[in-house]
Amino acid sequence: MIRTAAFIAALLLLFLAWDVAVAGRIAQRGGAAPFRLLTGLCGFLVAPALLVSVGSGSALTGRAMAGLGWLWPLVLLLFVVQSFYVFVRRLASRWIVAPFLAFNVLVALIGVVRYAGSLGFGLSPFALAPGLAFANLVAVAFGPLTFGSPIAVLVPLLAAGSSAGSRVAAAFRLALGVFASALVGVIAVESIPAHAALAAYARLGTVRLTEFIVPADRGSLATGLRILPELSRAPAAGVLRDDLALADSLGVDVLLVRILPDGCTPTALDSLDRALEPFRRDSTLLIVELAYSRDAARELRTPAADYMQRSAANVDRMVRRLRPNYLIPAGDPYGAGASALGELSTAWWRRFFTVAASAAHDARPATRVMLTSAAATTADSTLFDWAVAEGSPVDVTAFLIEPAVGGALHVQATLAAADRWMSRAGAGREHWLIATGAPALEGEEAQRRLARHVLLWSAARPRVRGVVFGDAADYDRMTGFRTSSGRLRRVAEEVATTIRALPEPSAPLP
């Protein structure tokens, strides 16, 4: 993920360098003063506006920039005007300027739609499709964890208002034009399946609660919320307060917290334990996940046993100090795990979970070890079968409903796989769902329908023990119940209403 962020940052810097260079060159040349002023404004504002756009996408920095969210779409529109002026006035060859104009129009459309979505406006699949198509391309190129990331943005390109000064400059301008044309074309083509994926959300969650029937053998369905960003230290007081208040208003009875290896210190764990204690006294279940470190791949290059033993030591500290009901020693081995560590064999993961489960059960026998899976690959299936087999050290399995290319179609495919896989497990096995949406890309209505569909789908299946929604706010990705500015999205009210309308559980939570 760090290498991906560095590559994206390099591309953004390259585009910014072009914009600043073009703005400086036009400002030094003669010509109409309004045009020079417009180009200068674009070159001067694009870098701070980009910083605001990226920073306002995370709840950790968004509050400070909430009042400046309009700056990025305004700058994007200025770029459109600038390139349109160059095109109409023939200040450079129209064959050269046209790709820049088309590219800037596309970037402005995506940026304005994203900003409108952050304000809570209802948006049609037609308006959302280009932004989703771009996000799909980024996810395919750089990995699924970039889907919905605030750093995945497009920087507009200033149109040069004169002929190139040298062959090198002409070649570079031509290369940028070709790249812009290719990207516009690819996004236009990919917008067609993106529109279909968005339209498919209309079929999710359409059943009325009055028509919903819970099976007679349906035990208690636990509902939860994933709170806080991945923790490397004690949680920030303001973020913790907001997330716990949201959990309380939703009426959930499970909290999920992710902790980085750097956060497995006595001070940080004790601070988190004190903050969660009021909820624990109120019978709230706690799921703790040991997240992958930012440099997990390098750490793995040491002897594998050392990596496993370090993870087991962190598991021991987490379990002893937080006393969780459930523990996830490593999330989604062939999703997030593959992105962090690389593709590892199922034999390696079996050893890892055996070592981690032993450490957890020794520290606190009541803690149950959970394996999470996106149910997407053959390796996922093989590891799941091992986890649910008799004598496995894994106590519980969970299916991940993560934002991904395909939208609602991907969600339906994952749930269908979960149905098949659960049928292969023994009757006494416990299964969970951990569901995330991507409202900034797919719209708040899609997130609302997704949450409702997953909740009702789970309640109709006695094998499913609980559902955890996330995130509480936009942290690494724009997928939260709460926007970076603090506004609650409609999914929060939908989940709270659906939870209250479900029948009372027939069995107590463990």
C-alpha positions in Angstrom: 0.0 0.0 0.0 2.9 2.4 0.7 4.4 1.7 -2.7 1.1 2.3 -4.4 0.6 5.6 -2.6 4.1 6.6 -3.6 3.4 5.8 -7.3 0.1 7.7 -7.3 1.8 10.6 -5.6 4.5 10.6 -8.3 1.9 10.8 -11.0 0.1 13.7 -9.2 3.4 15.6 -8.8 4.2 15.1 -12.5 0.8 16.6 -13.5 1.2 19.4 -11.0 4.7 20.2 -12.4 3.2 20.5 -15.9 0.5 22.8 -14.6 2.9 25.1 -12.8 5.3 25.2 -15.7 2.5 26.0 -18.2 1.1 28.7 -15.9 4.5 30.3 -15.4 5.3 30.3 -19.2 1.9 31.9 -20.1 2.3 34.5 -17.3 5.6 35.6 -18.8 4.3 35.9 -22.4 2.1 38.6 -23.8 -1.5 38.1 -24.6 -4.9 38.9 -23.1 -4.7 39.8 -19.5 -7.9 37.9 -18.5 -6.4 34.7 -20.0 -3.1 35.2 -18.2 -4.9 35.8 -15.0 -7.1 32.7 -15.4 -4.1 30.5 -16.2 -2.1 32.0 -13.3 -5.0 31.3 -10.9 -5.2 27.7 -12.1 -1.5 27.2 -11.6 -1.5 28.9 -8.2 -4.6 27.1 -6.8 -4.2 23.6 -8.1 -1.7 22.3 -5.5 -3.5 23.6 -2.4 -6.9 22.6 -3.8 -5.6 19.1 -4.3 -4.3 19.0 -0.8 -7.8 20.0 0.4 -9.4 17.4 -1.7 -7.3 14.5 -0.4 -7.3 15.8 3.2 -11.1 16.3 3.3 -11.6 12.6 2.3 -10.5 11.3 5.7 -12.3 11.9 9.0 -8.9 12.3 10.7 -8.2 15.6 8.8 -11.6 16.4 7.2 -13.0 18.4 10.0 -10.3 21.0 9.7 -10.9 21.3 5.9 -14.7 20.9 5.9 -15.3 24.5 5.0 -12.9 24.4 2.0 -14.4 21.4 0.2 -15.7 23.7 -2.6 -12.2 24.7 -3.6 -11.3 21.6 -5.6 -14.5 21.5 -7.8 -14.1 25.3 -8.4 -10.5 24.9 -9.5 -11.5 22.0 -11.8 -14.1 24.2 -13.5 -11.5 26.9 -13.9 -9.3 24.4 -15.8 -12.2 23.6 -18.1 -12.7 27.3 -18.9 -9.0 27.7 -19.5 -8.6 24.8 -21.9 -11.9 25.8 -23.6 -10.6 29.3 -24.2 -7.4 28.0 -25.7 -9.4 25.6 -28.0 -11.9 28.3 -29.2 -9.3 31.0 -29.7 -7.0 28.6 -31.5 -4.0 29.6 -29.4 -2.6 26.2 -30.2 -3.4 23.4 -32.5 -6.9 22.2 -31.8 -5.7 18.6 -32.3 -3.3 19.1 -29.4 -5.7 21.1 -27.2 -8.8 18.8 -27.7 -7.5 15.9 -25.5 -6.7 18.4 -22.7 -10.2 19.9 -22.9 -11.9 16.5 -22.9 -9.7 15.3 -20.0 -10.5 18.4 -17.9 -14.2 18.1 -18.6 -14.1 14.5 -17.3 -12.0 15.4 -14.3 -14.4 18.2 -13.4 -17.4 16.0 -13.8 -15.9 13.4 -11.4 -14.8 16.1 -8.9 -18.1 18.0 -8.9 -20.1 14.8 -8.5 -17.9 13.6 -5.6 -18.3 17.0 -3.9 -22.1 16.9 -4.4 -22.2 13.4 -2.9 -20.3 14.6 0.2 -23.0 17.1 0.8 -25.7 14.4 0.7 -27.3 15.1 -2.7 -29.0 12.1 -4.3 -27.1 11.3 -7.5 -28.2 9.1 -10.5 -26.1 6.2 -11.7 -25.4 8.1 -14.9 -23.7 10.9 -12.9 -21.8 8.5 -10.7 -20.6 6.1 -13.4 -17.5 8.0 -14.6 -16.2 8.3 -11.1 -16.8 4.6 -10.4 -15.2 3.6 -13.6 -12.0 5.6 -12.7 -12.0 4.0 -9.2 -12.4 0.5 -10.8 -9.3 1.2 -13.0 -7.3 2.3 -10.0 -8.3 -0.8 -8.1 -7.3 -3.0 -11.0 -4.0 -1.3 -11.5 -2.9 -0.8 -7.9 -4.9 -3.3 -5.8 -8.4 -3.5 -4.2 -7.4 -1.6 -1.1 -7.2 1.6 -3.2 -10.9 1.4 -4.1 -12.5 4.4 -2.5 -9.2 5.9 -1.3 -9.2 9.7 -1.1 -5.7 9.7 -2.7 -7.1 8.2 -5.9 -7.9 11.4 -7.7 -7.2 12.9 -11.2 -5.3 16.2 -11.6 -6.4 18.4 -14.5 -4.0 19.6 -17.1 -3.5 23.2 -18.3 -3.6 23.7 -22.1 -0.5 25.4 -23.3 -1.5 28.6 -25.2 1.2 28.5 -27.7 3.4 26.2 -29.7 6.1 24.2 -27.9 9.4 25.9 -27.4 11.5 22.8 -28.2 11.2 19.3 -29.6 11.4 17.9 -26.0 8.6 20.1 -24.9 6.6 19.2 -28.0 7.1 15.5 -27.4 6.1 15.7 -23.7 3.0 17.7 -24.6 2.1 15.1 -27.2 2.6 12.3 -24.7 0.4 14.0 -22.2 -2.3 14.5 -24.8 -2.1 10.8 -25.8 -2.3 9.8 -22.2 -5.3 12.1 -21.6 -7.1 10.8 -24.7 -6.5 7.2 -23.8 -7.7 7.7 -20.2 -10.9 9.5 -21.4 -11.6 6.7 -23.8 -11.0 3.9 -21.3 -13.2 5.6 -18.6 -15.9 6.3 -21.2 -16.0 2.6 -22.1 -15.7 1.4 -18.5 -18.6 3.7 -17.5 -21.0 1.4 -19.3 -20.5 -1.6 -16.9 -20.1 0.8 -14.0 -23.6 2.2 -14.7 -24.9 -1.3 -14.8 -23.3 -2.1 -11.5 -24.8 1.0 -9.9 -28.2 0.3 -11.4 -28.1 -3.2 -9.9 -28.2 -1.7 -6.4 -31.9 -0.8 -7.0 -32.6 -4.5 -6.7 -31.0 -4.8 -3.2 -32.9 -4.4 0.0 -36.3 -4.1 -1.7 -38.2 -6.4 0.7 -40.4 -4.6 3.2 -39.9 -5.3 6.9 -43.6 -6.2 7.2 -43.0 -9.0 4.7 -39.7 -10.2 6.3 -40.0 -13.5 8.1 -37.3 -14.8 10.5 -36.9 -18.6 10.5 -38.2 -20.3 13.6 -34.7 -21.6 14.4 -33.2 -18.1 14.1 -31.1 -17.4 17.2 -30.0 -14.0 18.2 -28.5 -12.0 15.3 -25.7 -9.8 16.7 -25.2 -6.4 14.9 -22.0 -4.4 15.2 -20.0 -1.5 14.0 -16.3 -1.3 13.1 -15.0 1.8 14.9 -11.8 3.9 14.8 -9.0 3.8 12.2 -6.2 1.2 12.5 -4.6 2.1 15.8 -0.9 2.5 16.2 -1.3 4.3 19.6 -4.0 5.2 22.0 -7.1 6.4 20.1 -7.7 10.1 19.7 -10.3 11.3 22.2 -12.5 13.1 19.7 -12.6 10.3 17.2 -13.3 7.7 19.9 -16.1 9.9 21.4 -17.8 10.3 18.0 -17.6 6.6 17.0 -18.9 5.4 20.4 -21.8 7.8 20.3 -22.7 6.5 16.8 -22.5 2.9 18.0 -24.8 3.8 20.9 -27.3 5.6 18.6 -27.5 2.7 16.2 -28.2 0.2 19.0 -25.5 -2.2 18.0 -24.2 -4.9 20.4 -20.8 -5.5 18.9 -17.7 -3.3 18.4 -14.8 -4.2 16.1 -11.4 -2.5 16.5 -8.3 -3.0 14.4 -4.9 -2.6 16.0 -1.6 -2.3 14.3 1.5 -4.2 15.7 2.9 -0.8 16.8 -0.3 -0.3 18.8 0.1 -3.5 20.9 1.8 -1.6 23.7 0.6 -1.8 27.3 -0.2 2.0 27.4 -2.2 2.0 24.1 -4.1 -1.2 25.0 -4.9 -0.1 28.5 -6.2 3.3 27.2 -8.4 1.5 24.7 -9.7 -0.9 27.4 -10.6 2.0 29.7 -12.5 3.7 26.9 -14.5 0.6 26.0 -15.2 -0.5 29.5 -18.7 1.2 29.8 -19.8 -0.7 26.7 -18.3 -4.0 28.0 -20.3 -3.6 31.2 -23.4 -3.2 29.1 -22.8 -6.7 27.5 -21.4 -5.4 24.3 -19.3 -7.9 22.4 -15.8 -7.0 21.3 -14.0 -8.2 18.2 -10.3 -7.2 17.9 -8.3 -7.6 14.7 -4.5 -7.6 14.5 -3.9 -5.4 11.4 -1.0 -5.7 9.0 1.9 -3.3 9.6 2.8 -0.7 7.0 6.0 -2.7 6.3 4.7 -6.2 6.7 6.3 -7.5 3.6 9.8 -6.5 4.8 9.1 -8.0 8.2 8.1 -11.3 6.6 11.5 -11.5 4.9 13.0 -12.4 8.3 12.5 -16.1 9.1 8.8 -17.0 8.9 8.8 -18.4 12.4 10.0 -15.0 13.7 7.1 -13.2 12.1 4.6 -15.8 13.4 6.1 -15.5 16.9 5.9 -11.7 16.9 2.3 -11.9 15.8 1.6 -14.5 18.5 3.2 -12.2 21.1 1.0 -9.3 20.0 -2.1 -11.6 20.1 -1.2 -12.5 23.7 -0.9 -8.9 24.8 -4.2 -7.9 23.0 -6.2 -10.8 24.5 -4.8 -10.4 28.0 -5.5 -6.7 28.2 -8.6 -6.3 26.1 -10.3 -9.6 26.8 -12.1 -9.7 23.5 -14.9 -12.1 22.7 -13.5 -12.7 19.2 -10.0 -12.2 17.8 -9.0 -11.9 14.1 -5.2 -12.6 14.1 -4.9 -11.6 10.4 -7.6 -10.1 8.1 -8.6 -11.7 4.8 -5.4 -13.7 4.0 -6.0 -13.6 0.2 -7.2 -10.0 0.1 -5.6 -7.6 2.5 -3.1 -10.3 3.5 -1.9 -10.7 -0.1 -1.6 -7.0 -0.5 0.4 -6.6 2.7 2.5 -9.8 2.6 2.3 -11.2 -1.0 0.7 -14.4 -2.0 1.4 -17.1 0.6 0.4 -20.8 0.5 -2.5 -22.1 2.4 -0.1 -24.3 4.4 1.7 -21.1 5.6 -1.6 -19.6 6.7 -2.7 -22.8 8.5 0.5 -22.7 10.5 0.0 -19.0 11.2 -3.6 -19.4 12.5 -2.6 -22.4 14.5 0.2 -20.5 16.3 -2.0 -17.4 16.8 -5.0 -19.4 18.0 -2.8 -21.2 20.5 -1.6 -17.9 21.9 -5.1 -16.5 22.1 -6.6 -19.6 23.8 -3.7 -19.9 26.3 -4.2 -16.2 27.3 -8.0 -16.4 27.5 -9.8 -19.7 26.6 -13.1 -17.8 26.2 -11.8 -15.8 23.3 -12.9 -17.2 20.0 -10.5 -17.0 16.9 -12.1 -15.8 13.7 -11.0 -16.2 10.1 -12.2 -13.6 7.6 -12.5 -14.2 3.9 -13.8 -12.4 0.8 -14.8 -15.8 -0.6 -13.2 -14.9 -3.9 -10.5 -17.5 -4.8 -9.8 -21.2 -4.7 -7.2 -20.5 -2.0 -10.0 -18.8 0.1 -12.1 -21.9 -0.3 -9.3 -24.3 0.7 -8.5 -22.2 3.8 -12.2 -22.0 4.7 -12.7 -25.8 4.5 -9.7 -26.2 6.8 -11.0 -23.6 9.2 -14.4 -25.3 9.6 -13.1 -28.9 9.7 -13.2 -30.9 12.9 -10.3 -30.1 15.2 -9.4 -26.8 13.5 -8.0 -24.1 15.9 -10.3 -21.6 14.2 -13.6 -21.2 16.0 -15.5 -18.8 13.8 -15.5 -17.7 10.1 -16.6 -14.4 8.7 -17.4 -13.3 5.1 -16.2 -9.9 3.9 -18.6 -7.7 1.9 -16.0 -5.2 0.7 -16.2 -2.4 -1.8 -14.9 -3.7 -5.1 -15.1 -3.7 -8.8 -18.6 -4.9 -9.8 -20.7 -3.1 -7.1 -23.9 -4.8 -6.3 -23.1 -7.7 -8.7 -20.0 -8.4 -6.6 -22.0 -8.2 -3.4 -24.5 -10.8 -4.7 -21.7 -13.1 -5.9 -20.1 -13.0 -2.5 -23.3 -13.7 -0.7 -24.1 -16.6 -3.0 -20.6 -18.0 -2.3 -21.2 -17.6 1.4 -24.4 -19.6 1.1 -22.5 -22.4 -0.6 -19.6 -22.4 1.7 -21.7 -22.4 4.9 -23.6 -25.4 3.6 -20.3 -27.3 3.6 -19.6 -26.5 7.2 -20.9 -28.4 10.2 -24.2 -27.4 11.8 -22.6 -26.2 14.9 -20.2 -23.8 13.1 -20.6 -20.0 13.6 -20.4 -17.6 10.8 -20.4 -13.7 10.6 -20.6 -11.1 7.9 -18.4 -7.9 7.9 -19.9 -5.4 5.4 -18.5 -2.2 4.1 -19.9 0.2 1.5 -18.4 2.9 -0.8 -20.9 5.8 -0.8 -18.5 8.4 -2.2 -18.2 6.3 -5.4 -21.5 4.5 -5.5 -23.8 7.0 -3.8 -25.5 7.1 -0.4 -28.6 5.3 -1.7 -26.4 2.4 -2.8 -24.8 2.2 0.7 -28.2 2.3 2.3 -29.6 -0.5 0.2 -26.4 -2.6 0.6 -26.6 -2.4 4.4 -30.3 -3.2 4.5 -29.8 -6.1 2.1 -27.0 -7.6 4.1 -28.8 -7.3 7.4 -32.0 -8.9 6.1 -30.0 -11.6 4.2 -28.2 -12.5 7.4 -31.3 -12.5 9.6 -32.9 -15.0 7.2 -30.1 -17.5 7.7 -29.8 -19.1 11.1 -26.1 -20.1 10.4 -25.1 -16.4 10.4 -24.4 -15.3 14.0 -23.8 -11.6 13.4 -23.2 -8.7 11.1 -20.6 -6.0 11.6 -20.9 -2.8 9.5 -18.2 -0.4 8.8 -16.6 1.9 9.0 -18.0 4.3 11.6 -16.4 7.2 9.6 -14.3 7.8 6.5 -10.8 6.9 7.5 -8.5 5.1 4.9 -11.4 4.9 2.5 -14.6 6.9 2.0 -16.9 4.1 3.2 -18.1 5.4 6.6 -21.4 6.0 8.2 -20.1 9.4 9.0 -18.5 11.7 6.4 -15.1 13.4 7.0 -17.0 16.6 7.9 -19.0 14.8 10.6 -22.3 14.5 8.7 -24.2 11.2 9.2 -25.0 9.5 6.0 -28.5 8.0 5.4 -27.2 4.5 6.0 -27.0 5.2 9.7 -30.7 5.8 10.1 -31.5 2.8 7.8 -29.4 0.4 9.9 -30.8 1.8 13.2 -34.4 1.4 11.9 -33.9 -2.1 10.5 -32.2 -3.3 13.8 -35.2 -2.0 15.8 -37.7 -3.7 13.5 -36.1 -7.1 13.6 -37.8 -9.6 15.9 -36.4 -10.0 19.4 -33.7 -12.6 19.6 -34.7 -16.1 20.8 -31.4 -16.7 22.5 -29.0 -14.5 24.5 -25.7 -13.4 23.2 -22.7 -15.3 24.5 
